[in-house]
Amino acid sequence: MTVDDTALHATGIVKRYRRHTVLDGVDLEVRRGEAVALTGENGSGKSTLLRICARVLRPDAGAVRVSGRVGFCPQEPALFDLLTADEHLALFGAAAGLSRDEALRKGHRRLDSLGFHARPGTVVRDLSGGTRQKLNLAVALLAEPDVLLLDEPYQGFDHGTYVDFWDLVAQWRGADRAVVVVTHMLTELWRTDRVVNLKEDT
């Protein structure tokens, strides 16, 4: 008997906004231990497809099947301006079933790996764009997800952190996670196992 190692299976995804069809019968399959780059021109539906796979947006047709927990890092940080980093970790950690202490411990470890630097008590609106994005990514990783959906998660990163991010992608693959990264950075495609170009596929 063959063990199915598919972590994410999206089939026949259709999404329309009024008369404009953004996605028309798109399929996406990602296996455990695989990193997939999702590319395409602006407006090709990359972010829309990721939101549908994360189940924060409903498709007009098609189905999504996910095995395990999902971590979703949107392009625009889904954070609260008047909360601190620790308050975000505690809040999102509670949603993942973590105690406050466990959420802070895991969250700080993630933030340290991303080179997060902010004075304690600093609220999100006072953080730089790159620092906010590091928190955004750390929150997505809190629940130790089996499937990571990352929409250009390195926006605002300095060069060193950007390189570190791709090293982390390799670590996540090695931990048998399925990783999808929306990216325009074509020079980094060699760091992934496969490239899905929505312009070509739709």
C-alpha positions, 0 to 999 in steps of 0.5 A: 500500500502506498502512503499518500504524502500529499499535504495540500491538494487544491483542484479546479479552483475558480475565483471571480470578482464580478466579471473578472475571473482571477483563477480559472480551474487552477490545481496545486498539489504540494507534498510533505518535505517539498518547497514550491515557488508560486510565480506569475505576473501581478494580477495572476491570482497568486495571493488569491490562491494562497488565501483560498488554500489557507481557507480565509477566502472561499473559491467560487468552484473547486476544492481544497484538502489539507493534511494537518495544520496550516500556517499562513503569512499574508503579504500585508501583515495581519497584525494589530497596531496597538498590540506588542509582539508578546501580546500577538504571540499570546493571542495567536498562541491561545488560538493554537491551543498554547499556554501564554508561557509556551507561546512566548517561548516558541515565539521568541525562538522564531523571532530570534531566528529572524533577527527580530529586534524591538524594545519590550513594550513597543506596539506594532505601529511603531515597528519598521515594515521589515520588523512587522513582517518578521512578527507576521512570519513568527505568528504563522509558525507558532502552531508548528504547522504542517503546511506553510503558505507564505506570500512574499514573507520577506518584504522589508527584510535586509539582505542578511535576513532575506538569506536566512529566510531561504535557509529556514525554508530548507530547514522546514522542508527537512522537517517534512513540512510542505512549503509554498512561497509566492515570490518574484525573486527568480534568482532564488527559485533554485532553492525550491523543488518546483515552480508553479507559474500561474500564467502558464497554468491558467 
